[in-house]
């Protein structure tokens, strides 16, 4: 059955440079029924959209002289691709890499044949050794190294009707032979073939480094499953087969693809956690840096969430699977990084368009250089004594200079390296466009709840009537008051119950009293219960006022807490006031550090947008250090505020939790979500994969570094091209020097872009 699909992906093998990717992309796009074809050289991924069988696309790629690897449509194939890359590059020396391909073996062999001509014709012409044998070995070198290049040039002309670099190099080499520069023709082809192979090797190493993220998730897991058809117990108590009632659950090693939601897996000390899940039993410290970028170990206990690819510590965990392999966090992360690499930044699109115009312009210039000086000024068209002094030679040399490889690769390698670095450090960019947009941001708006703060209340003060110390100091009467409140909240659905219970556990007083009996809610005003036979009430300030329970001793402190935006709960026992507990949504420790870092980076407009009242907003804003606070904001007010701030300051980013701030995130030039939920990863342009706000300054620095690297790469690519154009026109540049410079520039910009993989 023919496999047809609206959109599918193929992995392309055998590419050496970005120009190869452009040729394949053009060839596939010319097929009838193809709506769009995009090929990313760095990831080797060809994405095809249209109504055409996959086999037809594979055949067209083969016609262009390239191979097709495994599809990247699944997690397993992506992991396999990463493993293949590691084995093909990281463990191979350059020379072994060269020897495993037919074209590069021919180029190495051609290098031996070209040596006599280079030595006596190019380096030591004064010796006067101009033997016919040297011309013959140079021709052999030309055929060996240039044969594959000429075939590729013919395919480009026949299928794409395009003048790519292989066409230009073939014309230049043939022209050089015609005018008698045989050795230089052979040398140009040898250098070009070896340079392309070296660029391919460098690109493969970059690809292995960039896609190393895909190899972090294990392929197998230890699952707990019942013993089936147990031979040891067949026939006992009527057991005839199926799950054994005597053995219970046993450990089995299975591929992660076979695991289903609800399965129970065992993670032993030091193992990678195979699946997203919820801890059922065990306690340990987990390294989840591959997902969130957090450097510290995170304690996991029953009820905690764990992520696939996290590294277990010293304890054994029993985990309930909550997502299938294709839907877990690491799979979503890999998928989104793949997609991000295929979304070109404006700078990359500009460079691609410029390269398409630049090449034909240089070809026209080469033709004019070869023809006009002899026609208009009587200059020699061709010199039999010294072929390099004829203007046709200079025209041929300009064809070599026209190679756009360095320019085309200068931008994508930088962007993809930055995106991959971000993913490894807990920052997920949706594409190069957002990486570039973030570098231009001049103002940042923050949501408060869940972004600058933890998003959930915590106890910040306990004050007993019998307390003789300050409200923020711990004493035994205050511990007793907290224990009494926790006894009531154990059986309560009160919104602040979890804050009281957590504080009681932290202070070690949660078990001082038995859980309250006869617990009942007071319809939004508080909760009541009976502890040790005495009625305990936890209520609001307004409720205690309405019940005329005397609490004047703490009244000013309670009102001050309310003015600061805190929530205060008063406690009475048998209608006698005992003290109060204050809760608040606490500021994330990293928020103040992140805001200070952003201000040092030159962002003077850092605005907090919140739906809270003015007092609460100002208190949090002052604690964090933002420059401006806007309170009482509904979701639509945040959208209006973002639009107004853009007009005032320029490009703006919005940081939110990715769920209730979606309209504002979409309105901003860059939407940044904090948290690794599916909603956050899908709604925002950039996702900070953990609660550490310090990732935000890192993301901004990384984006700026990426754009600086791109600017340097483009300047190098164009600058060296222009320099060689001048040298060729002046008669000082040779074809082999131009090839050497172009390949060197390609390697230089590739390595410079790859430096972003190590950016701290």
PyMOL commands that set and color helices and strands:
alter all, ss='L'
color gray80, all
select helices_A, chain A and resi 18-29+54-63+75-90+94-99+102-123+125-127+132-160+165-178+182-215+236-238+256-258+289-292+325-327+329-342+346-377+387-389+391-401+405-424+432-439+448-452+476-489+497-507+541-546+552-563+589-600+614-624+635-649+662-667+678-683+694-729+735-758
alter helices_A, ss='H'
color red, helices_A
select strands_A, chain A and resi 4-13+34-40+45-53+67-68+220-226+249-255+264-267+277-281+284-286+298-300+305-306+317-321+427-429+443-447+453-464+517-521+526-531+534-539+567-573+576-587+605-609+628-630+652-656+670-674+686-688
alter strands_A, ss='S'
color yellow, strands_A
deselect
rebuild
show_as cartoon
